[in-house]
Amino acid sequence: MYQEAYQPFSTNQIAFEEMVGRAAIPLREFMLKQTREPDLALFIRLGNVGDVETPTICP
């Protein structure tokens, strides 16, 4: 995230929106590894998402 997103943004090589897009995928992967399955189930229920088989990475 630092090399691919923050550094180019901090030197004005990419726009904020591109920085967020570049950082989103590794951040989501990290957060999914840190989150317990019961916690994911709670947020799925609260969000009325419906049936979920796997944690998908959505844009």
VEXBAVO-398610 format. One record per atom (N, C-alpha, C, O, CB): atom name; residue number from 1; z, x, y negated. Coordinates in Angstrom, 2 decimals, m for minus. Glycine has a CB too. Layout:
! VEXBAVO-398610
('CA' NUM (Z X Y)),
...
***
This chain:
! VEXBAVO-398610
('N' 1 (0.00 0.82 1.18)),
('CA' 1 (0.00 0.00 0.00)),
('C' 1 (0.00 0.87 m1.25)),
('O' 1 (m0.70 0.59 m2.23)),
('CB' 1 (1.20 m0.94 0.01)),
('N' 2 (0.79 1.91 m1.21)),
('CA' 2 (0.89 2.76 m2.39)),
('C' 2 (m0.43 3.45 m2.69)),
('O' 2 (m0.92 3.40 m3.82)),
('CB' 2 (1.99 3.81 m2.19)),
('N' 3 (m1.01 4.09 m1.67)),
('CA' 3 (m2.25 4.84 m1.88)),
('C' 3 (m3.45 3.92 m2.09)),
('O' 3 (m4.30 4.20 m2.94)),
('CB' 3 (m2.50 5.76 m0.70)),
('N' 4 (m3.52 2.85 m1.33)),
('CA' 4 (m4.71 1.99 m1.36)),
('C' 4 (m4.67 0.93 m2.45)),
('O' 4 (m5.71 0.43 m2.87)),
('CB' 4 (m4.88 1.32 m0.03)),
('N' 5 (m3.49 0.57 m2.91)),
('CA' 5 (m3.39 m0.51 m3.90)),
('C' 5 (m2.76 m0.06 m5.21)),
('O' 5 (m3.38 m0.18 m6.27)),
('CB' 5 (m2.57 m1.66 m3.32)),
('N' 6 (m1.54 0.47 m5.15)),
('CA' 6 (m0.84 0.78 m6.39)),
('C' 6 (m1.47 1.93 m7.18)),
('O' 6 (m1.70 1.81 m8.38)),
('CB' 6 (0.59 1.13 m6.09)),
('N' 7 (m1.75 3.03 m6.50)),
('CA' 7 (m2.30 4.19 m7.24)),
('C' 7 (m3.60 3.86 m7.97)),
('O' 7 (m3.71 4.17 m9.16)),
('CB' 7 (m2.54 5.34 m6.28)),
('N' 8 (m4.59 3.23 m7.31)),
('CA' 8 (m5.80 2.90 m8.06)),
('C' 8 (m5.54 1.91 m9.20)),
('O' 8 (m6.19 1.99 m10.25)),
('CB' 8 (m6.84 2.32 m7.13)),
('N' 9 (m4.60 1.00 m9.01)),
('CA' 9 (m4.27 0.05 m10.08)),
('C' 9 (m3.60 0.77 m11.24)),
('O' 9 (m3.91 0.50 m12.40)),
('CB' 9 (m3.36 m1.06 m9.55)),
('N' 10 (m2.68 1.68 m10.93)),
('CA' 10 (m1.93 2.36 m11.99)),
('C' 10 (m2.81 3.28 m12.83)),
('O' 10 (m2.46 3.61 m13.96)),
('CB' 10 (m0.80 3.16 m11.39)),
('N' 11 (m3.96 3.68 m12.30)),
('CA' 11 (m4.88 4.52 m13.06)),
('C' 11 (m6.09 3.73 m13.56)),
('O' 11 (m7.11 4.31 m13.94)),
('CB' 11 (m5.36 5.70 m12.21)),
('N' 12 (m5.97 2.40 m13.55)),
('CA' 12 (m7.00 1.48 m14.06)),
('C' 12 (m8.34 1.61 m13.32)),
('O' 12 (m9.39 1.37 m13.91)),
('CB' 12 (m7.22 1.74 m15.53)),
('N' 13 (m8.29 1.97 m12.04)),
('CA' 13 (m9.51 2.03 m11.25)),
('C' 13 (m9.85 0.67 m10.63)),
('O' 13 (m11.02 0.39 m10.34)),
('CB' 13 (m9.37 3.08 m10.15)),
('N' 14 (m8.83 m0.16 m10.43)),
('CA' 14 (m9.06 m1.51 m9.91)),
('C' 14 (m8.24 m2.50 m10.73)),
('O' 14 (m7.27 m2.14 m11.39)),
('CB' 14 (m8.67 m1.59 m8.39)),
('N' 15 (m8.66 m3.76 m10.68)),
('CA' 15 (m7.96 m4.83 m11.41)),
('C' 15 (m6.74 m5.30 m10.62)),
('O' 15 (m6.59 m5.01 m9.43)),
('CB' 15 (m8.92 m6.01 m11.68)),
('N' 16 (m5.88 m6.04 m11.29)),
('CA' 16 (m4.66 m6.56 m10.68)),
('C' 16 (m4.98 m7.40 m9.44)),
('O' 16 (m4.32 m7.26 m8.41)),
('CB' 16 (m3.87 m7.39 m11.69)),
('N' 17 (m5.97 m8.27 m9.54)),
('CA' 17 (m6.32 m9.15 m8.43)),
('C' 17 (m6.73 m8.35 m7.19)),
('O' 17 (m6.36 m8.71 m6.07)),
('CB' 17 (m7.45 m10.09 m8.85)),
('N' 18 (m7.48 m7.29 m7.39)),
('CA' 18 (m7.89 m6.46 m6.26)),
('C' 18 (m6.69 m5.71 m5.68)),
('O' 18 (m6.59 m5.54 m4.47)),
('CB' 18 (m8.98 m5.46 m6.69)),
('N' 19 (m5.80 m5.27 m6.54)),
('CA' 19 (m4.59 m4.60 m6.07)),
('C' 19 (m3.77 m5.53 m5.19)),
('O' 19 (m3.28 m5.13 m4.14)),
('CB' 19 (m3.75 m4.11 m7.26)),
('N' 20 (m3.61 m6.77 m5.61)),
('CA' 20 (m2.86 m7.74 m4.82)),
('C' 20 (m3.53 m7.97 m3.47)),
('O' 20 (m2.86 m8.03 m2.44)),
('CB' 20 (m2.72 m9.07 m5.59)),
('N' 21 (m4.84 m8.10 m3.48)),
('CA' 21 (m5.57 m8.30 m2.23)),
('C' 21 (m5.43 m7.13 m1.28)),
('O' 21 (m5.28 m7.32 m0.07)),
('CB' 21 (m7.03 m8.54 m2.52)),
('N' 22 (m5.48 m5.93 m1.80)),
('CA' 22 (m5.34 m4.74 m0.95)),
('C' 22 (m3.92 m4.61 m0.39)),
('O' 22 (m3.74 m4.16 0.75)),
('CB' 22 (m5.70 m3.49 m1.75)),
('N' 23 (m2.94 m4.99 m1.16)),
('CA' 23 (m1.55 m4.85 m0.73)),
('C' 23 (m1.10 m5.98 0.19)),
('O' 23 (m0.14 m5.82 0.94)),
('CB' 23 (m0.64 m4.78 m1.94)),
('N' 24 (m1.77 m7.11 0.13)),
('CA' 24 (m1.30 m8.30 0.85)),
('C' 24 (m1.27 m8.12 2.36)),
('O' 24 (m0.29 m8.51 3.00)),
('CB' 24 (m2.18 m9.48 0.51)),
('N' 25 (m2.29 m7.56 2.95)),
('CA' 25 (m2.37 m7.48 4.41)),
('C' 25 (m1.27 m6.59 4.99)),
('O' 25 (m0.56 m7.05 5.88)),
('CB' 25 (m3.73 m6.94 4.84)),
('N' 26 (m1.08 m5.36 4.52)),
('CA' 26 (0.01 m4.56 5.08)),
('C' 26 (1.39 m5.16 4.79)),
('O' 26 (2.31 m5.02 5.60)),
('CB' 26 (m0.05 m3.15 4.54)),
('N' 27 (1.54 m5.82 3.64)),
('CA' 27 (2.82 m6.44 3.32)),
('C' 27 (3.11 m7.60 4.27)),
('O' 27 (4.23 m7.74 4.75)),
('CB' 27 (2.84 m6.92 1.87)),
('N' 28 (2.10 m8.43 4.54)),
('CA' 28 (2.29 m9.54 5.48)),
('C' 28 (2.64 m9.03 6.87)),
('O' 28 (3.54 m9.56 7.52)),
('CB' 28 (1.03 m10.40 5.55)),
('N' 29 (1.94 m8.00 7.32)),
('CA' 29 (2.23 m7.43 8.64)),
('C' 29 (3.66 m6.91 8.70)),
('O' 29 (4.37 m7.15 9.68)),
('CB' 29 (1.23 m6.30 8.97)),
('N' 30 (4.09 m6.21 7.67)),
('CA' 30 (5.45 m5.70 7.63)),
('C' 30 (6.47 m6.84 7.65)),
('O' 30 (7.44 m6.80 8.41)),
('CB' 30 (5.66 m4.84 6.38)),
('N' 31 (6.24 m7.85 6.83)),
('CA' 31 (7.19 m8.96 6.75)),
('C' 31 (7.26 m9.73 8.06)),
('O' 31 (8.34 m10.17 8.45)),
('CB' 31 (6.81 m9.90 5.62)),
('N' 32 (6.13 m9.91 8.73)),
('CA' 32 (6.15 m10.60 10.02)),
('C' 32 (6.98 m9.83 11.04)),
('O' 32 (7.67 m10.43 11.87)),
('CB' 32 (4.72 m10.81 10.54)),
('N' 33 (6.92 m8.51 11.01)),
('CA' 33 (7.72 m7.69 11.93)),
('C' 33 (9.21 m7.78 11.62)),
('O' 33 (10.04 m7.59 12.51)),
('CB' 33 (7.26 m6.23 11.88)),
('N' 34 (9.56 m8.06 10.36)),
('CA' 34 (10.96 m8.10 9.94)),
('C' 34 (11.57 m9.50 10.05)),
('O' 34 (12.78 m9.66 9.87)),
('CB' 34 (11.07 m7.61 8.52)),
('N' 35 (10.77 m10.51 10.35)),
('CA' 35 (11.24 m11.89 10.35)),
('C' 35 (11.44 m12.38 11.78)),
('O' 35 (10.57 m12.22 12.63)),
('CB' 35 (10.26 m12.79 9.61)),
('N' 36 (12.59 m12.98 12.02)),
('CA' 36 (12.89 m13.51 13.35)),
('C' 36 (12.10 m14.80 13.59)),
('O' 36 (11.81 m15.54 12.66)),
('CB' 36 (14.41 m13.76 13.51)),
('N' 37 (11.77 m15.04 14.86)),
('CA' 37 (11.00 m16.22 15.22)),
('C' 37 (11.69 m17.52 14.80)),
('O' 37 (11.01 m18.43 14.31)),
('CB' 37 (10.76 m16.24 16.72)),
('N' 38 (13.03 m17.66 14.96)),
('CA' 38 (13.67 m18.90 14.49)),
('C' 38 (13.52 m19.12 12.99)),
('O' 38 (13.41 m20.26 12.53)),
('CB' 38 (15.15 m18.86 14.85)),
('N' 39 (13.50 m18.03 12.23)),
('CA' 39 (13.32 m18.16 10.78)),
('C' 39 (11.90 m18.64 10.45)),
('O' 39 (11.71 m19.48 9.57)),
('CB' 39 (13.60 m16.82 10.08)),
('N' 40 (10.91 m18.09 11.17)),
('CA' 40 (9.54 m18.56 10.98)),
('C' 40 (9.43 m20.05 11.32)),
('O' 40 (8.78 m20.81 10.61)),
('CB' 40 (8.56 m17.75 11.85)),
('N' 41 (10.07 m20.44 12.41)),
('CA' 41 (10.03 m21.85 12.82)),
('C' 41 (10.65 m22.74 11.75)),
('O' 41 (10.15 m23.83 11.48)),
('CB' 41 (10.77 m22.05 14.15)),
('N' 42 (11.72 m22.28 11.13)),
('CA' 42 (12.35 m23.06 10.06)),
('C' 42 (11.38 m23.28 8.90)),
('O' 42 (11.24 m24.40 8.41)),
('CB' 42 (13.62 m22.35 9.56)),
('N' 43 (10.72 m22.23 8.46)),
('CA' 43 (9.80 m22.36 7.33)),
('C' 43 (8.58 m23.21 7.70)),
('O' 43 (8.03 m23.91 6.85)),
('CB' 43 (9.35 m20.98 6.85)),
('N' 44 (8.16 m23.14 8.94)),
('CA' 44 (7.05 m23.98 9.39)),
('C' 44 (7.46 m25.45 9.32)),
('O' 44 (6.69 m26.29 8.85)),
('CB' 44 (6.62 m23.61 10.83)),
('N' 45 (8.68 m25.74 9.80)),
('CA' 45 (9.17 m27.13 9.73)),
('C' 45 (9.31 m27.58 8.28)),
('O' 45 (8.88 m28.68 7.93)),
('CB' 45 (10.53 m27.26 10.45)),
('N' 46 (9.90 m26.75 7.44)),
('CA' 46 (10.11 m27.13 6.03)),
('C' 46 (8.79 m27.31 5.29)),
('O' 46 (8.69 m28.14 4.38)),
('CB' 46 (10.95 m26.07 5.33)),
('N' 47 (7.80 m26.55 5.67)),
('CA' 47 (6.50 m26.63 5.00)),
('C' 47 (5.58 m27.69 5.57)),
('O' 47 (4.46 m27.86 5.09)),
('CB' 47 (5.82 m25.32 5.07)),
('N' 48 (6.05 m28.42 6.59)),
('CA' 48 (5.22 m29.46 7.23)),
('C' 48 (3.84 m28.92 7.60)),
('O' 48 (2.82 m29.56 7.34)),
('CB' 48 (5.08 m30.67 6.30)),
('N' 49 (3.82 m27.74 8.20)),
('CA' 49 (2.57 m27.08 8.54)),
('C' 49 (1.93 m27.68 9.79)),
('O' 49 (0.71 m27.64 9.94)),
('CB' 49 (2.80 m25.60 8.73)),
('N' 50 (2.74 m28.21 10.67)),
('CA' 50 (2.21 m28.73 11.93)),
('C' 50 (2.42 m27.71 13.03)),
('O' 50 (3.22 m26.78 12.89)),
('CB' 50 (0.72 m29.08 11.80)),
('N' 51 (1.69 m27.87 14.12)),
('CA' 51 (1.83 m26.97 15.26)),
('C' 51 (1.23 m25.60 14.95)),
('O' 51 (0.12 m25.50 14.44)),
('CB' 51 (1.17 m27.57 16.51)),
('N' 52 (1.99 m24.56 15.27)),
('CA' 52 (1.54 m23.19 15.07)),
('C' 52 (1.77 m22.44 16.37)),
('O' 52 (2.89 m22.43 16.89)),
('CB' 52 (2.29 m22.50 13.87)),
('N' 53 (0.72 m21.81 16.88)),
('CA' 53 (0.85 m21.04 18.12)),
('C' 53 (1.16 m19.57 17.85)),
('O' 53 (1.95 m18.96 18.56)),
('CB' 53 (m0.41 m21.16 18.94)),
('N' 54 (0.53 m19.01 16.82)),
('CA' 54 (0.75 m17.61 16.47)),
('C' 54 (0.82 m17.49 14.96)),
('O' 54 (0.25 m18.31 14.24)),
('CB' 54 (m0.38 m16.70 17.06)),
('N' 55 (1.51 m16.47 14.46)),
('CA' 55 (1.55 m16.26 13.01)),
('C' 55 (0.22 m15.66 12.55)),
('O' 55 (m0.02 m14.47 12.75)),
('CB' 55 (2.74 m15.32 12.61)),
('N' 56 (m0.62 m16.46 11.95)),
('CA' 56 (m1.91 m15.98 11.50)),
('C' 56 (m1.80 m15.46 10.07)),
('O' 56 (m0.96 m15.90 9.29)),
('CB' 56 (m2.97 m17.10 11.60)),
('N' 57 (m2.65 m14.53 9.77)),
('CA' 57 (m2.72 m13.98 8.42)),
('C' 57 (m3.81 m14.76 7.69)),
('O' 57 (m4.99 m14.64 8.01)),
('CB' 57 (m3.02 m12.41 8.42)),
('N' 58 (m3.40 m15.55 6.73)),
('CA' 58 (m4.37 m16.35 5.98)),
('C' 58 (m4.61 m15.72 4.62)),
('O' 58 (m3.73 m15.03 4.09)),
('CB' 58 (m3.89 m17.81 5.83)),
('N' 59 (m5.77 m15.94 4.04)),
('CA' 59 (m6.08 m15.33 2.72)),
('C' 59 (m5.27 m15.91 1.61)),
('O' 59 (m5.42 m15.50 0.46)),
('CB' 59 (m7.52 m15.50 2.39)),
***
